[in-house]
Amino acid sequence: MNGYDVYCKAMTGDQWRGWWVTWPPSSRVRLGDVLDRQDSVRRAGSLADRGVSFISEDGTPPGLFVYDSNKSVSVRFKAAGAAPDPLSGLSAIDAGASVTFGKENTAFVVFRGIAQTGIADVRSLANDLATLWWNKAWDESLLAVTSVVSARGGTVLAAAAAGATAELKVAASAGVAGVLQLADLALDASVVHRSALGAEWTGADVTPFYQVVRLRENWRGKVHAEYGPRQSGHGALPTALPPLLTEEIRDDPAAVLGPVDEAEQLPFAPSRGG
């Protein structure tokens, strides 16, 4: 199992179930992005490019997220000014920590300064995407990003083998009160020594998790069966949805627009527009 798979499996196994995972976490995903999922996931512009506007709302995620593979990871801190361990990549003036993995294919993850924003009116979005699809301006492979989690900083480590280790150097301001904490490992961190790691990443201002939706296949099939071929949206003025469809969307938008399970996520390919 490669480092990306280890990380994704760890993140979507519990707290972030139902979310997609950026890799590397420095890959930016924005609220309202449009993605094209075929043999890979490609950026395909934004909702704004297609004339779809929305109002965003903030969520209330925890400010700190720490994952240590069911406590199979041990962390030993080193304060600035303390003597380094023999063969350490840290100097006496550095603050940091050593991370040791007790099992293979496990992850250690810290994100701090977490914030969340999402599209507030899903009913309006369902109607807008259905209208685009009705006019052949929205394909079955297209997905819309409806919620994004950002973080001010983070550290991601994945072990390729039991006994894997990493030494982290953190910001000089970490542990100013004299005691380092796990949150400090996501503050201007860098890996200065590693052994048997499958993946490593440190950075700032990231969007590690996001959610996407698409028009449900059974809804599209039902519309085609009842109304026949869709209208042409290329070069022609958009055609309004039949009033009955608009009413159905207003009454039950979840029957039209649904989340895409994390199991369907594919790695990003080079950008295509947007």
N, C-alpha and C positions, 0 to 999 in steps of 0.2 A: 504494500500500500504506500503510495507516495505521500509527501507532506501535505499537498493540497487536499487529498482525500481524507487524511487523518484529521486535518483541521475542520473541514466541512462536516464530517461525521460527528465530531465532538460538539460543534456549535449547534447543529440542528437536531441533536438527540434529546434536548431538554428545553432550556429557556427560549432558544431561538427556533423552535420547531415551527415550520410554516414560513420561515424567512429564507431568503437567498443570501449567500455569503460572497462578498467580493474577495478576489484573490489576484494579486496581493491586495491587502486592505487599502493600499494607497490608490487603487482604482476608483475613480470618482463616479458615483451614481447620484443623480439629482432627482428630486421630486418632479414628476411630470415627464421624465424621460420615456421614450418609446424604444423598446427592444424588439429585435426580430430573432425568434428562436426557430432555427431550422436544424442544420447539422452542427451549429454552434450558436452562441448568442452574440449578436452584433447590435451596436447602437444604430437606431434608425430615426434620429431626430428627437422631437419632443411633441407633447400634446399641443403646445403653443404653435408649432409649425403647422398643425392641422386645424387651427382655429378653435381649439378647445381650451377654455379658461377654467380656473378652479380657485377655490379659497382653501388655504392651508390651515391646519390647526396643530398645536403642539401636544405631544403626548407626555407621559410622566414616567419615563423609565428610571431605574436606579442610576445614580451618578457614577457608580463603579461596578464593573463586571470582572470577576475573577473566576477562572476555570482551571482546575488542576487534576483532571482525569480521576475523579473519585479519590483524591488525596494520595495518588500514587507518585506524586511529585513532591520532592522536598526542596525547601529554599533556605539558604543560609545567608544572612546579611553581613555586609561589611561597611561600617561607618567611615566617613572621611577621617583620616588621621590614624586609623587602626592599622596594625601591621598586616600585610597581605599574607595569604597562605603560600607555602612553597609552590613554585611553578605557576603562580597566579598571573593572570594577564592584567591585574589591577595593581596600581602603585599605592604607596602609603597615603597619598593625598586624595585618592579616588574614593567615592562612595559607590556601592554596588551590591551584587549578590551572586551567589553560585546556585544554579538550579540543577538538580539531579533527578533523572527519570527512573522509576523502579520497573517500568514495563515498556515494551516496544509499542509502536503505533499509538502513542499517547500524546496529549497536548497540554501546554501551559499557556494561558492567555490572560492578559490584563488589558482592559480598556478603561480609561478614566475620562471624566468630563463628558458623559454621555448625554445626548439630547435626541429627541425624536420629533419628526414632523410628518403629517399625513394629509391627504385630500379629505376635506370635511364632508362634502356632499357627494356621496357615492351614487345616489339616485340620479343626479344631474349628469355625472360622468357616464353612467350606464346608458342614458338616453343619447348623449353625444356620440359615444362609440358605436352604438347601434345605428345611429343616423349615418355615420361615416361608412359603416359596413354596408348598409342598405344602398348607398351610392357608390359602392365598390372603391371606396377610398380608405378602407381598413381591411387588411388581409387576416386570414385565420392564424397566421404565425406571429402576429404582432401582440406584444404585451405592453401594458402601461405600468409604470412605477408609481405606486400609490402611497407608500410609506417608506421613510428613510431614517436610519439611526446613524448619527454622527458621533465622533469622539474627538476630544482634543489631543489625545495621545494613546498609543498602544504598543504592546509587545506580544508577539506570537512565536511560540517555539513548538516544534513537533519532533518527537524522538523516532529515529529509525530503528533503534535497538534498545533493549533494557540496559541501563547503566549509562545512557547518553547524558552528557553534561553541557552546560553553557555558563559562561560568566558574563554578567552584565555590568556595564558602567552606566551610572545614571547622573542626572544633572547635579551640579555642585550644590544647588539649593536644596536637594533632597535630604530629608532627615535633619532639618535645621533645629528641630527640637531635641535632637540627640538620638532619636529612634527611627530607623527606617521601617517602612510599611510596604505591603504589596503594591499599593497604589503608586508608590514612588518608582516602581519598575516600569511604569509607562510614562515617565517624565524625562524626555530628552535622553532616552536609553540607547545603548549600542552594545552589540555582542563583541567582546574582545577575545573570547576564547570559546571554542566549541569542540565537541567530540560526539560522533554518531548522531548528529541531528539530521532529520529528514527535511526540515524547513525552518527558516528563521525570518522574522520581519520585525522592524521597529520603525516608528514614525509618528507624525503628528497630523492633525486636521484631516481625519479620514471618515469614510462612510462604510463601516464594516458590514452592515446588514441592511436589507431592503426587502420590500414585498412587491409582488407584481400580480396583475389580474388580466384576464382575457374574456372575450365573449364565449359563453358556454356553447359547446358543440351541439348539445341536444336542443338548445334554443334556436340556433341557426338552422338546424334541420327542420324544426317545427315551422319556422317562418317560411322556409323554402317550400315546404309541402303545402302550406296554406295560401301563400301569395305568389308562388312561382318565382321566376328569375328576378334577381335584383336589378335596380336601375343602374345605368352607367353614370359614374361620377367623374369621368375623365373628359374634361372640356365642356361639360354641360353644367347648367345650374343645379345645385343640390335639390333633391326631391325630399319633401318631408315624409316622415314615417306615417304609415296609416294610423289614424286616430286610435284604433283599438290597440295597436302595439304600444303606442305612447302611454295609454292608460295602464296596460299590463306592466310596463316598466315602472311607472309611478307606484303601482300597488306592490310590486315585488321585484326590486332591482337585483336581488340576489339570485333570482331565477335566470337572469340575463348575463350578469357579470360575476365571475367567480375567481377565487385566488388560485394561483398555480403552486402546486406542492413543491417543496424543496427537492424532492427526489427527481424532478424534471429539470433541475438546473444543469446547464452545460457551461464549460469554461468560456470566457470571452474570447472572441476573435478580434482582429484589428477593426477599428471603428469604420462604420459606413455611414457617414453623415452625422450631424448633430454632435 
